[in-house]
């Protein structure tokens, strides 16, 4: 992710962004993926399953799923009906079964059943885009990556790090954030934004009056600013 001199962000913007990141780091010192996994294969599978559902729903079915299919070879050979029943609670289970079976087959055929640790390889897998690839790289392999999900895109725009047009394009947002923060911070920045988006900076009604970065946020006031009203909106985890 190389940024030309003409594309480098304003120094004041960089300083403000990094201040917000430091405060979020202090606010959410334990920020981590809320999907349960034990290895790169499990993280890849649960990330694919998390589309259009919640992490808690995926976590509820993952023990039985991985007891039945503990590696790519087992998943590639799965009985489709059994697989669909196991993942049914996550929604869109037929399409997700298609994705998982194709993904597992590709891992077996092209990578000896192992999850690759390079972005260029990961994005060649069925159902794996840059967002999923960066989740796996950052959290399973320790390779810094910026994960642009709905929370990261929303907060990046609200903080004034990107404009509305850029926020609609995950790859453009990824590159814009990459220019604001040191590479070593990319994975942690993403996770802190996700936690803040789930707990305070909600899509419909952000808890502005209970926000630790309110003084640096140009969008302060789009949600309740009364501390008591705002505090009532704060949650301890993402939605069920």
C-alpha positions, -999 to 999 in steps of 0.1 A, spaced: 0 0 0 21 29 -13 10 65 -11 24 91 -35 33 126 -22 3 141 -39 -20 116 -20 -5 120 14 -30 134 39 -28 167 57 -6 167 87 -33 180 110 -56 152 98 -29 126 106 -24 140 141 -61 141 148 -66 105 135 -37 92 156 -50 110 187 -84 93 182 -67 60 177 -47 64 210 -79 73 229 -98 43 214 -68 21 224 -71 32 260 -109 28 259 -109 -7 243 -76 -22 255 -89 -57 249 -104 -51 214 -102 -83 194 -122 -102 169 -155 -113 185 -156 -144 163 -143 -175 181 -115 -194 163 -85 -216 171 -65 -215 138 -65 -198 104 -89 -223 88 -115 -217 115 -111 -179 113 -115 -180 75 -147 -201 78 -164 -181 105 -155 -149 87 -173 -161 56 -202 -172 77 -205 -139 95 -218 -121 64 -252 -107 70 -255 -121 105 -240 -115 139 -208 -129 154 -228 -144 183 -249 -164 159 -218 -177 142 -201 -185 175 -232 -205 186 -229 -229 157 -191 -231 152 -183 -257 179 -206 -283 162 -194 -272 127 -157 -277 135 -164 -309 154 -178 -323 122 -154 -306 98 -121 -298 115 -100 -290 84 -103 -281 47 -103 -317 35 -132 -327 58 -152 -296 48 -146 -302 11 -160 -337 15 -190 -326 36 -225 -339 31 -242 -308 18 -275 -314 37 -257 -319 70 -236 -288 64 -266 -267 56 -284 -278 87 -253 -269 108 -250 -234 94 -288 -227 90 -290 -203 120 -265 -179 103 -290 -172 74 -285 -175 37 -273 -210 45 -276 -225 10 -254 -197 -5 -230 -200 24 -228 -238 19 -219 -231 -17 -191 -207 -6 -177 -230 21 -176 -261 -2 -159 -242 -30 -135 -225 -6 -126 -258 11 -121 -275 -23 -98 -247 -35 -77 -249 -3 -73 -286 -8 -66 -284 -45 -43 -254 -46 -28 -250 -11 -25 -285 3 -54 -278 26 -37 -249 43 -49 -213 45 -23 -191 26 -7 -163 45 -5 -139 15 -32 -114 5 -27 -121 -32 -34 -158 -26 -63 -153 -2 -83 -132 -25 -82 -159 -52 -102 -182 -30 -140 -184 -36 -160 -160 -15 -129 -143 -1 -124 -105 -8 -100 -81 7 -121 -76 39 -120 -113 47 -84 -116 37 -73 -88 59 -92 -103 89 -74 -135 84 -40 -120 78 -42 -96 108 -57 -120 133 -44 -154 123 -10 -146 109 0 -113 125 3 -96 91 -10 -60 94 -42 -53 74 -71 -28 74 -105 -45 75 -131 -22 61 -165 -34 72 -196 -13 77 -184 0 111 -150 10 98 -164 28 67 -190 46 88 -166 58 115 -140 68 90 -165 91 73 -178 105 106 -143 112 119 -136 131 86 -108 106 76 -125 100 43 -153 117 24 -187 102 17 -177 91 -18 -146 73 -6 -165 56 23 -187 39 -2 -156 21 -17 -139 -3 8 -106 -5 -11 -103 33 -14 -111 36 23 -85 9 31 -58 29 13 -69 62 28 -66 47 64 -33 31 55 -19 66 48 -30 78 82 -15 52 104 18 33 107 15 -2 91 20 -19 125 -12 -3 137 -35 -13 108 -50 -44 124 -56 -28 158 -70 4 143 -96 -17 124 -106 -37 155 -109 -5 177 -131 11 151 -153 -20 150 -156 -21 187 -164 16 189 -190 13 161 -207 -16 179 -207 -1 213 -210 37 210 -209 51 174 -241 33 163 -254 37 127 -287 51 137 -282 68 170 -246 73 181 -239 79 218 -222 113 212 -226 125 248 -208 94 261 -180 92 235 -144 94 246 -133 110 212 -161 135 210 -138 165 212 -119 155 181 -150 143 161 -164 166 134 -197 147 135 -203 153 172 -240 161 178 -255 137 152 -266 116 182 -277 126 217 -252 148 235 -269 147 269 -246 124 289 -273 105 306 -293 99 274 -261 90 256 -249 66 283 -281 46 280 -272 39 244 -238 24 252 -236 -14 249 -209 -38 262 -209 -59 230 -222 -61 195 -259 -69 188 -272 -104 192 
